[in-house]
Amino acid sequence: MEEAGYNITNKEFKQISKWAENVYNIAVIVDYFVSNQPEIEECYNLAPVIKNLRYNADLLNAFFIDNEKS
């Protein structure tokens, strides 16, 4: 993986990791909601966007899980 060259403390890493986890959890809930409301046109139209957001949030969250600093 390519390194970005940022130096962050363990505390900062944990905070960013927590934010990534929160974004992922929100994306999961919104994805579930719009997927189960296809009769509402706005939800139907948003479903592909939310699925993409959830996928990217999952990748981000997985990055932090895989690279946890002790």
N, CA, C and O atoms as a CHARMM CRD file, in Angstrom:
* protein
*
  280
    1    1 MET  N      0.83200  -1.18000   0.00000 PROA 1      0.00000
    2    1 MET  CA     0.00000   0.00000   0.00000 PROA 1      0.00000
    3    1 MET  C      0.87400   1.24000   0.00000 PROA 1      0.00000
    4    1 MET  O      1.92300   1.27300   0.64200 PROA 1      0.00000
    5    2 GLU  N      0.44300   2.23900  -0.71100 PROA 2      0.00000
    6    2 GLU  CA     1.16400   3.49600  -0.80000 PROA 2      0.00000
    7    2 GLU  C      1.00800   4.28700   0.49300 PROA 2      0.00000
    8    2 GLU  O     -0.09000   4.39300   1.04100 PROA 2      0.00000
    9    3 GLU  N      2.11800   4.84000   0.97300 PROA 3      0.00000
   10    3 GLU  CA     2.06100   5.63800   2.18500 PROA 3      0.00000
   11    3 GLU  C      1.87500   7.09900   1.82300 PROA 3      0.00000
   12    3 GLU  O      2.46200   7.59300   0.86000 PROA 3      0.00000
   13    4 ALA  N      1.06000   7.78000   2.59800 PROA 4      0.00000
   14    4 ALA  CA     0.76100   9.18700   2.32700 PROA 4      0.00000
   15    4 ALA  C      1.78500  10.11400   2.97000 PROA 4      0.00000
   16    4 ALA  O      1.87900  11.28200   2.59500 PROA 4      0.00000
   17    5 GLY  N      2.53700   9.61900   3.91500 PROA 5      0.00000
   18    5 GLY  CA     3.55800  10.44000   4.54300 PROA 5      0.00000
   19    5 GLY  C      3.06700  11.26900   5.71600 PROA 5      0.00000
   20    5 GLY  O      3.72700  12.23100   6.10700 PROA 5      0.00000
   21    6 TYR  N      1.93800  10.92000   6.27700 PROA 6      0.00000
   22    6 TYR  CA     1.42400  11.64000   7.43600 PROA 6      0.00000
   23    6 TYR  C      1.94300  10.98900   8.70800 PROA 6      0.00000
   24    6 TYR  O      2.01100   9.76400   8.81200 PROA 6      0.00000
   25    7 ASN  N      2.30400  11.81800   9.66400 PROA 7      0.00000
   26    7 ASN  CA     2.70000  11.32100  10.97100 PROA 7      0.00000
   27    7 ASN  C      1.60000  11.68100  11.95300 PROA 7      0.00000
   28    7 ASN  O      1.37200  12.85200  12.25400 PROA 7      0.00000
   29    8 ILE  N      0.92100  10.65300  12.44600 PROA 8      0.00000
   30    8 ILE  CA    -0.14200  10.89300  13.41200 PROA 8      0.00000
   31    8 ILE  C      0.16000  10.08200  14.66500 PROA 8      0.00000
   32    8 ILE  O      0.80800   9.03700  14.61700 PROA 8      0.00000
   33    9 THR  N     -0.31900  10.58800  15.76100 PROA 9      0.00000
   34    9 THR  CA    -0.10800   9.89800  17.02500 PROA 9      0.00000
   35    9 THR  C     -1.08000   8.73000  17.13600 PROA 9      0.00000
   36    9 THR  O     -2.04100   8.62700  16.37300 PROA 9      0.00000
   37   10 ASN  N     -0.81700   7.86800  18.08400 PROA 10     0.00000
   38   10 ASN  CA    -1.69500   6.73300  18.33400 PROA 10     0.00000
   39   10 ASN  C     -3.09200   7.21900  18.71700 PROA 10     0.00000
   40   10 ASN  O     -4.09500   6.63200  18.31000 PROA 10     0.00000
   41   11 LYS  N     -3.14900   8.28600  19.49500 PROA 11     0.00000
   42   11 LYS  CA    -4.43900   8.85000  19.91200 PROA 11     0.00000
   43   11 LYS  C     -5.20800   9.37100  18.69700 PROA 11     0.00000
   44   11 LYS  O     -6.41300   9.14600  18.59000 PROA 11     0.00000
   45   12 GLU  N     -4.52900  10.06500  17.78200 PROA 12     0.00000
   46   12 GLU  CA    -5.16800  10.57200  16.57600 PROA 12     0.00000
   47   12 GLU  C     -5.64400   9.42000  15.68700 PROA 12     0.00000
   48   12 GLU  O     -6.73100   9.48000  15.11100 PROA 12     0.00000
   49   13 PHE  N     -4.82700   8.38100  15.58200 PROA 13     0.00000
   50   13 PHE  CA    -5.19800   7.21300  14.77900 PROA 13     0.00000
   51   13 PHE  C     -6.47800   6.58000  15.31600 PROA 13     0.00000
   52   13 PHE  O     -7.38100   6.23800  14.55200 PROA 13     0.00000
   53   14 LYS  N     -6.54700   6.42800  16.63300 PROA 14     0.00000
   54   14 LYS  CA    -7.73300   5.82800  17.24600 PROA 14     0.00000
   55   14 LYS  C     -8.96800   6.70100  17.01700 PROA 14     0.00000
   56   14 LYS  O    -10.05800   6.17400  16.79300 PROA 14     0.00000
   57   15 GLN  N     -8.81500   8.01900  17.07100 PROA 15     0.00000
   58   15 GLN  CA    -9.94600   8.92000  16.84200 PROA 15     0.00000
   59   15 GLN  C    -10.43100   8.82400  15.40600 PROA 15     0.00000
   60   15 GLN  O    -11.63600   8.73900  15.16600 PROA 15     0.00000
   61   16 ILE  N     -9.51500   8.83700  14.45000 PROA 16     0.00000
   62   16 ILE  CA    -9.89300   8.71900  13.03900 PROA 16     0.00000
   63   16 ILE  C    -10.52900   7.35900  12.77700 PROA 16     0.00000
   64   16 ILE  O    -11.48700   7.25600  12.01000 PROA 16     0.00000
   65   17 SER  N    -10.00100   6.32200  13.41000 PROA 17     0.00000
   66   17 SER  CA   -10.56200   4.98100  13.28100 PROA 17     0.00000
   67   17 SER  C    -11.99500   4.94300  13.79400 PROA 17     0.00000
   68   17 SER  O    -12.86100   4.31500  13.18500 PROA 17     0.00000
   69   18 LYS  N    -12.24300   5.60800  14.90600 PROA 18     0.00000
   70   18 LYS  CA   -13.59800   5.66200  15.47600 PROA 18     0.00000
   71   18 LYS  C    -14.54400   6.40000  14.54100 PROA 18     0.00000
   72   18 LYS  O    -15.69400   5.99600  14.37000 PROA 18     0.00000
   73   19 TRP  N    -14.06000   7.48600  13.93300 PROA 19     0.00000
   74   19 TRP  CA   -14.89400   8.22300  12.97300 PROA 19     0.00000
   75   19 TRP  C    -15.22200   7.35400  11.76800 PROA 19     0.00000
   76   19 TRP  O    -16.35200   7.36200  11.28000 PROA 19     0.00000
   77   20 ALA  N    -14.23000   6.60200  11.28700 PROA 20     0.00000
   78   20 ALA  CA   -14.46400   5.70700  10.14300 PROA 20     0.00000
   79   20 ALA  C    -15.50500   4.64800  10.50400 PROA 20     0.00000
   80   20 ALA  O    -16.36700   4.31700   9.69000 PROA 20     0.00000
   81   21 GLU  N    -15.42400   4.12200  11.71600 PROA 21     0.00000
   82   21 GLU  CA   -16.40300   3.13600  12.17000 PROA 21     0.00000
   83   21 GLU  C    -17.80300   3.75000  12.24400 PROA 21     0.00000
   84   21 GLU  O    -18.78200   3.11100  11.86000 PROA 21     0.00000
   85   22 ASN  N    -17.89800   4.98200  12.73400 PROA 22     0.00000
   86   22 ASN  CA   -19.19000   5.66800  12.81200 PROA 22     0.00000
   87   22 ASN  C    -19.78500   5.89700  11.42900 PROA 22     0.00000
   88   22 ASN  O    -20.98200   5.69100  11.23000 PROA 22     0.00000
   89   23 VAL  N    -18.96400   6.32000  10.47300 PROA 23     0.00000
   90   23 VAL  CA   -19.43500   6.53700   9.10300 PROA 23     0.00000
   91   23 VAL  C    -19.94600   5.22500   8.52400 PROA 23     0.00000
   92   23 VAL  O    -20.99700   5.19300   7.88300 PROA 23     0.00000
   93   24 TYR  N    -19.20500   4.14500   8.74700 PROA 24     0.00000
   94   24 TYR  CA   -19.63400   2.84000   8.24100 PROA 24     0.00000
   95   24 TYR  C    -20.97000   2.43000   8.85700 PROA 24     0.00000
   96   24 TYR  O    -21.86600   1.97900   8.14300 PROA 24     0.00000
   97   25 ASN  N    -21.11100   2.58200  10.15800 PROA 25     0.00000
   98   25 ASN  CA   -22.35200   2.19300  10.83200 PROA 25     0.00000
   99   25 ASN  C    -23.54800   3.01100  10.33200 PROA 25     0.00000
  100   25 ASN  O    -24.64100   2.47200  10.15600 PROA 25     0.00000
  101   26 ILE  N    -23.34200   4.29500  10.10800 PROA 26     0.00000
  102   26 ILE  CA   -24.41300   5.13600   9.55900 PROA 26     0.00000
  103   26 ILE  C    -24.77000   4.66700   8.15400 PROA 26     0.00000
  104   26 ILE  O    -25.94800   4.57400   7.81100 PROA 26     0.00000
  105   27 ALA  N    -23.75800   4.37200   7.34000 PROA 27     0.00000
  106   27 ALA  CA   -24.00700   3.91400   5.96900 PROA 27     0.00000
  107   27 ALA  C    -24.79300   2.60800   5.95000 PROA 27     0.00000
  108   27 ALA  O    -25.66100   2.42100   5.09700 PROA 27     0.00000
  109   28 VAL  N    -24.49900   1.70500   6.87900 PROA 28     0.00000
  110   28 VAL  CA   -25.22100   0.42900   6.95800 PROA 28     0.00000
  111   28 VAL  C    -26.70000   0.67600   7.26300 PROA 28     0.00000
  112   28 VAL  O    -27.57400   0.07500   6.63800 PROA 28     0.00000
  113   29 ILE  N    -26.97100   1.54500   8.20900 PROA 29     0.00000
  114   29 ILE  CA   -28.35600   1.82400   8.59600 PROA 29     0.00000
  115   29 ILE  C    -29.11800   2.50800   7.46300 PROA 29     0.00000
  116   29 ILE  O    -30.25600   2.13800   7.17500 PROA 29     0.00000
  117   30 VAL  N    -28.51100   3.48900   6.82400 PROA 30     0.00000
  118   30 VAL  CA   -29.17100   4.19100   5.72900 PROA 30     0.00000
  119   30 VAL  C    -29.37900   3.23700   4.55000 PROA 30     0.00000
  120   30 VAL  O    -30.42800   3.27200   3.90800 PROA 30     0.00000
  121   31 ASP  N    -28.39500   2.38700   4.26000 PROA 31     0.00000
  122   31 ASP  CA   -28.53000   1.40800   3.18400 PROA 31     0.00000
  123   31 ASP  C    -29.70600   0.47100   3.46100 PROA 31     0.00000
  124   31 ASP  O    -30.50500   0.18700   2.56800 PROA 31     0.00000
  125   32 TYR  N    -29.80400   0.00000   4.68500 PROA 32     0.00000
  126   32 TYR  CA   -30.91600  -0.88300   5.05100 PROA 32     0.00000
  127   32 TYR  C    -32.25300  -0.16600   4.86600 PROA 32     0.00000
  128   32 TYR  O    -33.20600  -0.74600   4.34600 PROA 32     0.00000
  129   33 PHE  N    -32.32000   1.09100   5.29100 PROA 33     0.00000
  130   33 PHE  CA   -33.56600   1.84500   5.18900 PROA 33     0.00000
  131   33 PHE  C    -33.97400   2.03400   3.73300 PROA 33     0.00000
  132   33 PHE  O    -35.10800   1.72600   3.36800 PROA 33     0.00000
  133   34 VAL  N    -33.06300   2.53700   2.89400 PROA 34     0.00000
  134   34 VAL  CA   -33.45700   2.81000   1.50900 PROA 34     0.00000
  135   34 VAL  C    -33.70600   1.53400   0.72100 PROA 34     0.00000
  136   34 VAL  O    -34.51000   1.52700  -0.21100 PROA 34     0.00000
  137   35 SER  N    -33.02600   0.45500   1.08700 PROA 35     0.00000
  138   35 SER  CA   -33.24900  -0.82000   0.39700 PROA 35     0.00000
  139   35 SER  C    -34.61700  -1.41200   0.70900 PROA 35     0.00000
  140   35 SER  O    -35.17300  -2.15900  -0.09600 PROA 35     0.00000
  141   36 ASN  N    -35.15900  -1.07800   1.87900 PROA 36     0.00000
  142   36 ASN  CA   -36.44100  -1.62200   2.29700 PROA 36     0.00000
  143   36 ASN  C    -37.61100  -0.66000   2.08000 PROA 36     0.00000
  144   36 ASN  O    -38.71700  -0.89900   2.56600 PROA 36     0.00000
  145   37 GLN  N    -37.36400   0.41400   1.35700 PROA 37     0.00000
  146   37 GLN  CA   -38.41300   1.38700   1.06000 PROA 37     0.00000
  147   37 GLN  C    -38.47800   1.66400  -0.44700 PROA 37     0.00000
  148   37 GLN  O    -38.50200   2.82800  -0.84600 PROA 37     0.00000
  149   38 PRO  N    -38.50600   0.62600  -1.29600 PROA 38     0.00000
  150   38 PRO  CA   -38.45200   0.87400  -2.74600 PROA 38     0.00000
  151   38 PRO  C    -39.69300   1.58800  -3.28500 PROA 38     0.00000
  152   38 PRO  O    -39.65200   2.17100  -4.36900 PROA 38     0.00000
  153   39 GLU  N    -40.79500   1.54300  -2.53200 PROA 39     0.00000
  154   39 GLU  CA   -42.00600   2.22100  -2.99900 PROA 39     0.00000
  155   39 GLU  C    -41.89300   3.74600  -2.87600 PROA 39     0.00000
  156   39 GLU  O    -42.66100   4.47600  -3.50300 PROA 39     0.00000
  157   40 ILE  N    -40.95100   4.22300  -2.07900 PROA 40     0.00000
  158   40 ILE  CA   -40.70500   5.66500  -1.97500 PROA 40     0.00000
  159   40 ILE  C    -39.66700   6.01600  -3.03300 PROA 40     0.00000
  160   40 ILE  O    -38.52500   5.56100  -2.97300 PROA 40     0.00000
  161   41 GLU  N    -40.07200   6.82100  -3.98900 PROA 41     0.00000
  162   41 GLU  CA   -39.22300   7.09700  -5.15500 PROA 41     0.00000
  163   41 GLU  C    -37.86000   7.67100  -4.76600 PROA 41     0.00000
  164   41 GLU  O    -36.84300   7.30100  -5.35300 PROA 41     0.00000
  165   42 GLU  N    -37.83400   8.56000  -3.79200 PROA 42     0.00000
  166   42 GLU  CA   -36.56800   9.17100  -3.38500 PROA 42     0.00000
  167   42 GLU  C    -35.60500   8.11800  -2.83200 PROA 42     0.00000
  168   42 GLU  O    -34.40800   8.16000  -3.11600 PROA 42     0.00000
  169   43 CYS  N    -36.12200   7.18300  -2.05100 PROA 43     0.00000
  170   43 CYS  CA   -35.28400   6.10400  -1.51100 PROA 43     0.00000
  171   43 CYS  C    -34.79200   5.20100  -2.63400 PROA 43     0.00000
  172   43 CYS  O    -33.63700   4.77700  -2.64700 PROA 43     0.00000
  173   44 TYR  N    -35.68400   4.91400  -3.57300 PROA 44     0.00000
  174   44 TYR  CA   -35.30700   4.07700  -4.70900 PROA 44     0.00000
  175   44 TYR  C    -34.18300   4.73400  -5.50400 PROA 44     0.00000
  176   44 TYR  O    -33.24500   4.06100  -5.93300 PROA 44     0.00000
  177   45 ASN  N    -34.27800   6.04200  -5.69700 PROA 45     0.00000
  178   45 ASN  CA   -33.25500   6.77000  -6.44900 PROA 45     0.00000
  179   45 ASN  C    -31.93800   6.87600  -5.68500 PROA 45     0.00000
  180   45 ASN  O    -30.86600   6.89800  -6.29100 PROA 45     0.00000
  181   46 LEU  N    -32.01400   6.94000  -4.38000 PROA 46     0.00000
  182   46 LEU  CA   -30.80100   7.06300  -3.56200 PROA 46     0.00000
  183   46 LEU  C    -30.09300   5.72800  -3.33200 PROA 46     0.00000
  184   46 LEU  O    -28.91000   5.71900  -2.99500 PROA 46     0.00000
  185   47 ALA  N    -30.77100   4.62600  -3.50200 PROA 47     0.00000
  186   47 ALA  CA   -30.21200   3.31500  -3.16600 PROA 47     0.00000
  187   47 ALA  C    -28.83600   3.05400  -3.77400 PROA 47     0.00000
  188   47 ALA  O    -27.94800   2.61400  -3.04400 PROA 47     0.00000
  189   48 PRO  N    -28.60200   3.29900  -5.07300 PROA 48     0.00000
  190   48 PRO  CA   -27.26900   3.02800  -5.62600 PROA 48     0.00000
  191   48 PRO  C    -26.17700   3.92000  -5.03100 PROA 48     0.00000
  192   48 PRO  O    -25.04000   3.48100  -4.85600 PROA 48     0.00000
  193   49 VAL  N    -26.52100   5.15700  -4.72600 PROA 49     0.00000
  194   49 VAL  CA   -25.54600   6.07700  -4.12700 PROA 49     0.00000
  195   49 VAL  C    -25.17200   5.59800  -2.73000 PROA 49     0.00000
  196   49 VAL  O    -23.99900   5.59400  -2.35800 PROA 49     0.00000
  197   50 ILE  N    -26.17000   5.20000  -1.97000 PROA 50     0.00000
  198   50 ILE  CA   -25.93700   4.72100  -0.60600 PROA 50     0.00000
  199   50 ILE  C    -25.14000   3.42800  -0.62000 PROA 50     0.00000
  200   50 ILE  O    -24.26500   3.23700   0.22500 PROA 50     0.00000
  201   51 LYS  N    -25.42300   2.53800  -1.55900 PROA 51     0.00000
  202   51 LYS  CA   -24.65200   1.29200  -1.66300 PROA 51     0.00000
  203   51 LYS  C    -23.18100   1.58900  -1.93100 PROA 51     0.00000
  204   51 LYS  O    -22.30100   0.94300  -1.36300 PROA 51     0.00000
  205   52 ASN  N    -22.91500   2.56600  -2.79500 PROA 52     0.00000
  206   52 ASN  CA   -21.53500   2.96400  -3.07300 PROA 52     0.00000
  207   52 ASN  C    -20.88100   3.56000  -1.83100 PROA 52     0.00000
  208   52 ASN  O    -19.73000   3.24800  -1.52500 PROA 52     0.00000
  209   53 LEU  N    -21.60800   4.41400  -1.11800 PROA 53     0.00000
  210   53 LEU  CA   -21.09900   4.99100   0.12400 PROA 53     0.00000
  211   53 LEU  C    -20.77700   3.89400   1.13100 PROA 53     0.00000
  212   53 LEU  O    -19.72300   3.92100   1.76700 PROA 53     0.00000
  213   54 ARG  N    -21.67500   2.93800   1.27500 PROA 54     0.00000
  214   54 ARG  CA   -21.45900   1.84400   2.22400 PROA 54     0.00000
  215   54 ARG  C    -20.22000   1.03800   1.83800 PROA 54     0.00000
  216   54 ARG  O    -19.42300   0.67300   2.70300 PROA 54     0.00000
  217   55 TYR  N    -20.05700   0.75900   0.55200 PROA 55     0.00000
  218   55 TYR  CA   -18.90000  -0.00400   0.08600 PROA 55     0.00000
  219   55 TYR  C    -17.59800   0.73000   0.42400 PROA 55     0.00000
  220   55 TYR  O    -16.65800   0.12900   0.94500 PROA 55     0.00000
  221   56 ASN  N    -17.55200   2.02500   0.12700 PROA 56     0.00000
  222   56 ASN  CA   -16.34800   2.80800   0.40300 PROA 56     0.00000
  223   56 ASN  C    -16.10400   2.97800   1.90500 PROA 56     0.00000
  224   56 ASN  O    -14.95800   2.95400   2.35500 PROA 56     0.00000
  225   57 ALA  N    -17.16000   3.14800   2.66300 PROA 57     0.00000
  226   57 ALA  CA   -17.02000   3.24300   4.12100 PROA 57     0.00000
  227   57 ALA  C    -16.50600   1.92800   4.68900 PROA 57     0.00000
  228   57 ALA  O    -15.72300   1.92100   5.63900 PROA 57     0.00000
  229   58 ASP  N    -16.94500   0.82000   4.11000 PROA 58     0.00000
  230   58 ASP  CA   -16.46700  -0.49700   4.54200 PROA 58     0.00000
  231   58 ASP  C    -14.96900  -0.62500   4.28400 PROA 58     0.00000
  232   58 ASP  O    -14.23100  -1.10900   5.14200 PROA 58     0.00000
  233   59 LEU  N    -14.51900  -0.19800   3.11600 PROA 59     0.00000
  234   59 LEU  CA   -13.08800  -0.25200   2.80000 PROA 59     0.00000
  235   59 LEU  C    -12.27500   0.60800   3.76400 PROA 59     0.00000
  236   59 LEU  O    -11.21500   0.19300   4.23200 PROA 59     0.00000
  237   60 LEU  N    -12.77200   1.79700   4.05500 PROA 60     0.00000
  238   60 LEU  CA   -12.08500   2.69400   4.97600 PROA 60     0.00000
  239   60 LEU  C    -12.01500   2.09100   6.37400 PROA 60     0.00000
  240   60 LEU  O    -10.96100   2.10100   7.00900 PROA 60     0.00000
  241   61 ASN  N    -13.13300   1.57100   6.84500 PROA 61     0.00000
  242   61 ASN  CA   -13.16600   0.96300   8.17000 PROA 61     0.00000
  243   61 ASN  C    -12.23400  -0.24800   8.22500 PROA 61     0.00000
  244   61 ASN  O    -11.52900  -0.44200   9.21600 PROA 61     0.00000
  245   62 ALA  N    -12.22600  -1.05700   7.17100 PROA 62     0.00000
  246   62 ALA  CA   -11.35100  -2.23000   7.12500 PROA 62     0.00000
  247   62 ALA  C     -9.88400  -1.81500   7.15700 PROA 62     0.00000
  248   62 ALA  O     -9.06300  -2.48900   7.78000 PROA 62     0.00000
  249   63 PHE  N     -9.54600  -0.71200   6.49200 PROA 63     0.00000
  250   63 PHE  CA    -8.17100  -0.21400   6.52300 PROA 63     0.00000
  251   63 PHE  C     -7.74000   0.05600   7.95400 PROA 63     0.00000
  252   63 PHE  O     -6.65100  -0.34800   8.36300 PROA 63     0.00000
  253   64 PHE  N     -8.58000   0.73100   8.71300 PROA 64     0.00000
  254   64 PHE  CA    -8.22100   1.05700  10.09000 PROA 64     0.00000
  255   64 PHE  C     -8.17000  -0.18000  10.97400 PROA 64     0.00000
  256   64 PHE  O     -7.32200  -0.27600  11.86100 PROA 64     0.00000
  257   65 ILE  N     -9.06100  -1.11100  10.74100 PROA 65     0.00000
  258   65 ILE  CA    -9.03000  -2.36000  11.50600 PROA 65     0.00000
  259   65 ILE  C     -7.74100  -3.11900  11.22600 PROA 65     0.00000
  260   65 ILE  O     -7.10700  -3.63700  12.14500 PROA 65     0.00000
  261   66 ASP  N     -7.35100  -3.18400   9.94200 PROA 66     0.00000
  262   66 ASP  CA    -6.15500  -3.92400   9.54100 PROA 66     0.00000
  263   66 ASP  C     -4.86800  -3.24600   9.99100 PROA 66     0.00000
  264   66 ASP  O     -3.83800  -3.90800  10.11500 PROA 66     0.00000
  265   67 ASN  N     -4.90500  -1.95500  10.23400 PROA 67     0.00000
  266   67 ASN  CA    -3.69400  -1.20500  10.55400 PROA 67     0.00000
  267   67 ASN  C     -3.71100  -0.60800  11.96000 PROA 67     0.00000
  268   67 ASN  O     -3.07300   0.41400  12.21500 PROA 67     0.00000
  269   68 GLU  N     -4.44200  -1.24800  12.86400 PROA 68     0.00000
  270   68 GLU  CA    -4.50200  -0.73500  14.23400 PROA 68     0.00000
  271   68 GLU  C     -3.12500  -0.68600  14.85500 PROA 68     0.00000
  272   68 GLU  O     -2.32200  -1.61100  14.73500 PROA 68     0.00000
  273   69 LYS  N     -2.88300   0.41600  15.51600 PROA 69     0.00000
  274   69 LYS  CA    -1.61500   0.58600  16.24600 PROA 69     0.00000
  275   69 LYS  C     -1.88100   0.23600  17.71100 PROA 69     0.00000
  276   69 LYS  O     -2.93100   0.56700  18.26100 PROA 69     0.00000
  277   70 SER  N     -0.95100  -0.41100  18.30400 PROA 70     0.00000
  278   70 SER  CA    -1.10900  -0.79000  19.72800 PROA 70     0.00000
  279   70 SER  C     -0.69000   0.34300  20.62600 PROA 70     0.00000
  280   70 SER  O     -0.75100   0.21600  21.84900 PROA 70     0.00000
